[in-house]
């Protein structure tokens, strides 16, 4: 009986040990599963944080690109606006200069016409003389002061022609100079004296 009690005791202990080992293994498996789940959760959190950081970086990049594009658009608009202002100012300066030259030219002509004697006017109005004869006779009748006025007027006209032919002359300048020339010719024709 003692043997039997020993056997029962040994068997109980073995079963008890086996149950303990099984329980330990089960605990170990549970712990391993929990650690694996925890590891997966941490990895997911890290991936989510990286994705969120990437999204924020992308949003910031898009925001920065939009800001740069807007700044460039504003800069380009300002440059175009400044260029247009400079162009308009240049055109106004040219128009003012042309108007001043045209007025000076007109004043010189009027001054010259007013200086003509009745004899000189008669020479210009003579229908019997040929053009070349009129020109020679008229030029010989001019005083030194009249010759100087005529020379100044011719120099002013030559200066305007040179400006007109200048490569930098814009279409607006050309139109303005043509218009001034037409107006001057028309007014000279109305006075009947011709263009001198």
C-alpha positions as CSV (number, residue, x, y, z in Angstrom):
1,X,0.0,0.0,0.0
2,X,2.8,2.1,0.6
3,X,3.9,1.5,-2.9
4,X,0.5,2.3,-4.1
5,X,0.4,5.5,-2.2
6,X,3.8,6.4,-3.6
7,X,2.7,5.6,-7.0
8,X,-0.4,7.7,-6.6
9,X,1.7,10.5,-5.1
10,X,4.2,10.3,-7.9
11,X,1.5,10.2,-10.5
12,X,-0.3,13.1,-8.9
13,X,2.9,15.1,-8.8
14,X,3.7,14.2,-12.4
15,X,0.2,15.3,-13.4
16,X,0.5,18.3,-11.2
17,X,3.8,19.2,-12.9
18,X,2.4,18.5,-16.3
19,X,-0.6,20.7,-15.6
20,X,1.9,23.4,-14.4
21,X,4.0,23.1,-17.5
22,X,0.8,23.2,-19.7
23,X,-0.4,26.2,-17.7
24,X,3.0,27.9,-18.1
25,X,3.0,27.2,-21.8
26,X,-0.5,28.5,-22.2
27,X,0.5,31.6,-20.2
28,X,3.6,32.0,-22.4
29,X,1.5,31.6,-25.6
30,X,-1.0,34.2,-24.3
31,X,1.8,36.5,-23.4
32,X,3.4,36.0,-26.9
33,X,0.0,36.7,-28.5
34,X,-0.4,39.8,-26.4
35,X,3.1,40.9,-27.2
36,X,2.5,40.3,-30.9
37,X,-0.8,42.2,-30.8
38,X,1.0,45.0,-28.9
39,X,3.8,45.0,-31.5
40,X,1.2,45.2,-34.3
41,X,-0.6,48.0,-32.6
42,X,2.7,49.9,-32.1
43,X,3.6,49.3,-35.8
44,X,0.1,50.5,-36.9
45,X,0.5,53.6,-34.7
46,X,3.9,54.4,-36.1
47,X,2.6,53.9,-39.7
48,X,-0.4,56.1,-38.9
49,X,1.9,58.8,-37.5
50,X,4.2,58.5,-40.6
51,X,1.1,58.8,-42.9
52,X,-0.2,61.8,-40.9
53,X,3.3,63.4,-41.1
54,X,3.4,62.8,-44.8
55,X,-0.1,64.2,-45.2
56,X,0.9,67.3,-43.2
57,X,4.2,67.6,-45.3
58,X,2.2,67.3,-48.5
59,X,-0.3,69.8,-47.4
60,X,2.5,72.2,-46.4
61,X,4.2,71.6,-49.7
62,X,1.0,72.4,-51.6
63,X,0.4,75.4,-49.4
64,X,4.0,76.6,-50.0
65,X,3.7,76.0,-53.7
66,X,0.4,77.9,-53.8
67,X,2.0,80.8,-51.9
68,X,4.9,80.9,-54.3
69,X,2.6,80.7,-57.3
70,X,0.5,83.5,-55.9
71,X,3.6,85.6,-55.1
72,X,4.9,85.0,-58.6
73,X,1.6,85.9,-60.1
74,X,1.5,89.1,-58.1
75,X,5.1,89.8,-59.0
76,X,4.4,89.2,-62.7
77,X,1.3,91.4,-62.6
78,X,3.3,94.2,-60.9
79,X,6.0,93.9,-63.5
80,X,3.5,94.1,-66.3
81,X,1.8,97.0,-64.6
82,X,5.1,98.8,-64.2
83,X,6.1,98.1,-67.8
84,X,2.7,99.5,-68.9
85,X,3.2,102.6,-66.8
86,X,6.7,103.2,-68.1
87,X,5.4,102.6,-71.7
88,X,2.5,105.0,-71.1
89,X,4.8,107.6,-69.6
90,X,7.2,107.3,-72.5
91,X,4.4,107.7,-74.9
92,X,3.1,110.7,-73.1
93,X,6.6,112.2,-73.1
94,X,7.0,111.6,-76.8
95,X,3.6,113.0,-77.5
96,X,4.4,116.1,-75.5
97,X,7.8,116.4,-77.2
98,X,6.1,116.1,-80.6
99,X,3.5,118.6,-79.7
100,X,6.1,121.0,-78.5
101,X,8.1,120.5,-81.7
102,X,5.0,120.9,-83.8
103,X,4.1,124.1,-82.0
104,X,7.6,125.4,-82.4
105,X,7.6,124.6,-86.0
106,X,4.3,126.3,-86.5
107,X,5.5,129.4,-84.6
108,X,8.6,129.5,-86.7
109,X,6.5,129.4,-89.9
110,X,4.2,132.1,-88.7
111,X,7.2,134.2,-87.7
112,X,8.7,133.7,-91.1
113,X,5.4,134.4,-92.9
114,X,5.0,137.6,-90.9
115,X,8.5,138.7,-91.9
116,X,7.7,138.5,-95.6
117,X,7.5,141.8,-97.5
118,X,4.8,142.5,-100.0
119,X,7.4,142.1,-102.8
120,X,8.3,138.6,-101.5
121,X,4.6,137.6,-101.2
122,X,4.1,138.8,-104.8
123,X,6.9,136.6,-106.0
124,X,5.3,133.6,-104.4
125,X,1.9,134.4,-105.8
126,X,3.2,135.1,-109.3
127,X,1.5,132.7,-111.7
128,X,3.6,133.6,-114.7
129,X,6.9,132.4,-113.3
130,X,7.9,128.8,-113.2
131,X,8.6,127.1,-109.9
132,X,12.4,127.2,-110.2
133,X,12.3,130.9,-111.1
134,X,10.1,131.6,-108.2
135,X,12.4,129.8,-105.8
136,X,15.5,131.5,-107.1
137,X,14.0,135.0,-107.1
138,X,12.4,134.4,-103.7
139,X,15.6,133.0,-102.1
140,X,17.6,136.0,-103.5
141,X,15.1,138.4,-102.0
142,X,15.4,137.0,-98.4
143,X,17.2,139.0,-95.7
144,X,19.8,137.4,-93.5
145,X,17.3,137.1,-90.7
146,X,14.8,135.4,-92.9
147,X,17.4,133.0,-94.2
148,X,18.3,132.1,-90.6
149,X,14.6,131.5,-89.8
150,X,14.2,129.4,-92.9
151,X,17.3,127.4,-91.9
152,X,16.1,126.8,-88.4
153,X,12.7,125.6,-89.7
154,X,14.5,123.2,-92.1
155,X,16.7,121.9,-89.3
156,X,13.7,121.3,-87.1
157,X,11.9,119.4,-89.9
158,X,15.1,117.3,-90.5
159,X,15.3,116.5,-86.8
160,X,11.7,115.4,-86.9
161,X,12.3,113.2,-90.0
162,X,15.3,111.6,-88.3
163,X,13.3,110.9,-85.2
164,X,10.5,109.4,-87.4
165,X,13.0,107.1,-89.1
166,X,14.6,106.1,-85.9
167,X,14.4,102.4,-85.2
168,X,13.1,103.0,-81.7
169,X,10.1,105.0,-83.0
170,X,6.9,103.2,-82.0
171,X,3.8,102.9,-84.1
172,X,2.2,105.6,-81.9
173,X,5.1,108.0,-82.6
174,X,4.8,107.4,-86.3
175,X,1.1,108.0,-86.3
176,X,1.5,111.1,-84.2
177,X,4.2,112.5,-86.5
178,X,2.2,111.8,-89.6
179,X,-0.8,113.4,-88.0
180,X,1.2,116.5,-87.1
181,X,2.6,116.7,-90.6
182,X,-0.8,116.4,-92.1
183,X,-2.2,119.1,-89.8
184,X,0.7,121.4,-90.6
185,X,0.3,120.9,-94.3
186,X,-3.4,121.5,-94.1
187,X,-2.9,124.7,-92.1
188,X,-0.2,125.9,-94.5
189,X,-2.4,125.1,-97.5
190,X,-5.2,127.1,-96.0
191,X,-3.0,130.2,-95.6
192,X,-2.1,129.9,-99.3
193,X,1.7,130.4,-98.6
194,X,2.7,126.8,-99.1
195,X,5.2,125.0,-96.8
196,X,8.5,126.8,-96.4
